[in-house]
Amino acid sequence: MTRDSYEDFAERYDWMKLDNPTRQEFFRSIFNMYGVKSVLDCACGTGRDLIMFQSMGLRVFGSDLSDSMLTVARRDICEANIPLRKVDYRELQENYNREFDAVVCLSNSINEVLEDAETLRALCSMRAVLCAGGILVFDQGQTDASMRTPPEFAPVLNNRDFTRFFTMAYTGDIQTVHIFDFIHTKDICEFKHSSVRIRIRLLDSWCQILRDAGFVSVEFFGDWDLTPYHKNSSQRLIAVAQK
Ligand SMILES: C[S@@+](CC[C@H](N)C(=O)[O-])C[C@H]1O[C@@H](n2cnc3c(N)ncnc32)[C@H](O)[C@@H]1O
């Protein structure tokens, strides 16, 4: 990330976030299974998941590279007293002198580094701050099945005051997501556009690069309900990789 691609978007980011009890239950089950007591969300954005993890009784830490996302997090979740730091997830071991039972990197955040070498660096950095047997959890919305016909349009939200849709453009395995927001309240009529570039990897590529980063076992899920990942049908890819 060379410039802060969330600068124009951070204030509106949480408008599309809806509570998802199945997602919360996923983390409760996985964290129980691996005995997780401490978690670092290394791309915490506006911090919404930090609050969810804290509500599970975990010791919670948040970091992100975007000043604008961290500004929103510092304002919106200040009462939770969660330590928040500006750290590039490729440099975690240089910035944390402790280990965590889990590191999470959620909602396509891992895809925001585009080059193979940078993704490998990121995964090695996340692994380095895990304690022995600790887990890395990340997820992406693109899958082997969905990328057979790469989607070019996604309606996201439409209510009385606000409409959001995405369009997607592709150059090889780089996807540029254009975010279009229309604000149409009683007092405001405004249009905003922002965009984010992500690197799309499919199952085989993730298996290889996670192995290269030194993870000993990896489990892939196809949805938050713990369904195993199926190349032919899954519409989400969730990885749980153990150190
Ligand atoms: C789509 S947002 C997801 C935020 C949050 N995880 C969520 O689920 O709402 C992607 C986040 O990844 C962060 N990010 C991208 N590259 C990063 C890097 N190299 N180090 C740390 N954070 C990064 C962005 O700043 C942004 O906050």
Ligand as a Chemical Component Dictionary entry (heavy atoms), coordinates in Angstrom:
data_LIG
# 
_chem_comp.id                   LIG 
_chem_comp.type                 NON-POLYMER 
_chem_comp.pdbx_formal_charge   0 
_chem_comp.three_letter_code    LIG 
# 
loop_
_chem_comp_atom.comp_id 
_chem_comp_atom.atom_id 
_chem_comp_atom.alt_atom_id 
_chem_comp_atom.type_symbol 
_chem_comp_atom.charge 
_chem_comp_atom.model_Cartn_x 
_chem_comp_atom.model_Cartn_y 
_chem_comp_atom.model_Cartn_z 
_chem_comp_atom.pdbx_ordinal 
LIG C1  C1  C 0  -11.008 -4.324 3.560 1  
LIG S1  S1  S 1  -10.242 -3.599 4.964 2  
LIG C2  C2  C 0  -10.630 -4.768 6.219 3  
LIG C3  C3  C 0  -10.600 -4.184 7.589 4  
LIG C4  C4  C 0  -11.041 -5.142 8.705 5  
LIG N1  N1  N 0  -10.167 -6.298 8.794 6  
LIG C5  C5  C 0  -12.474 -5.588 8.487 7  
LIG O1  O1  O 0  -12.718 -6.797 8.345 8  
LIG O2  O2  O -1 -13.368 -4.726 8.471 9  
LIG C6  C6  C 0  -8.531  -3.917 4.633 10 
LIG C7  C7  C 0  -7.597  -3.353 5.699 11 
LIG O3  O3  O 0  -6.277  -3.864 5.476 12 
LIG C8  C8  C 0  -5.369  -2.833 5.806 13 
LIG N2  N2  N 0  -4.059  -3.109 5.207 14 
LIG C9  C9  C 0  -3.760  -3.226 3.893 15 
LIG N3  N3  N 0  -2.448  -3.482 3.727 16 
LIG C10 C10 C 0  -1.904  -3.537 4.977 17 
LIG C11 C11 C 0  -0.593  -3.776 5.475 18 
LIG N4  N4  N 0  0.431   -3.994 4.645 19 
LIG N5  N5  N 0  -0.393  -3.779 6.806 20 
LIG C12 C12 C 0  -1.437  -3.556 7.669 21 
LIG N6  N6  N 0  -2.700  -3.304 7.244 22 
LIG C13 C13 C 0  -2.933  -3.298 5.918 23 
LIG C14 C14 C 0  -6.048  -1.595 5.250 24 
LIG O4  O4  O 0  -5.485  -0.413 5.771 25 
LIG C15 C15 C 0  -7.485  -1.835 5.678 26 
LIG O5  O5  O 0  -7.767  -1.309 6.949 27 
# 
loop_
_chem_comp_bond.comp_id 
_chem_comp_bond.atom_id_1 
_chem_comp_bond.atom_id_2 
_chem_comp_bond.value_order 
_chem_comp_bond.pdbx_ordinal 
LIG C1  S1  SING 1  
LIG S1  C2  SING 2  
LIG S1  C6  SING 3  
LIG C2  C3  SING 4  
LIG C3  C4  SING 5  
LIG C4  N1  SING 6  
LIG C4  C5  SING 7  
LIG C5  O1  DOUB 8  
LIG C5  O2  SING 9  
LIG C6  C7  SING 10 
LIG C7  O3  SING 11 
LIG C7  C15 SING 12 
LIG O3  C8  SING 13 
LIG C8  N2  SING 14 
LIG C8  C14 SING 15 
LIG N2  C9  SING 16 
LIG N2  C13 SING 17 
LIG C9  N3  DOUB 18 
LIG N3  C10 SING 19 
LIG C10 C11 SING 20 
LIG C10 C13 DOUB 21 
LIG C11 N4  SING 22 
LIG C11 N5  DOUB 23 
LIG N5  C12 SING 24 
LIG C12 N6  DOUB 25 
LIG N6  C13 SING 26 
LIG C14 O4  SING 27 
LIG C14 C15 SING 28 
LIG C15 O5  SING 29 
# 
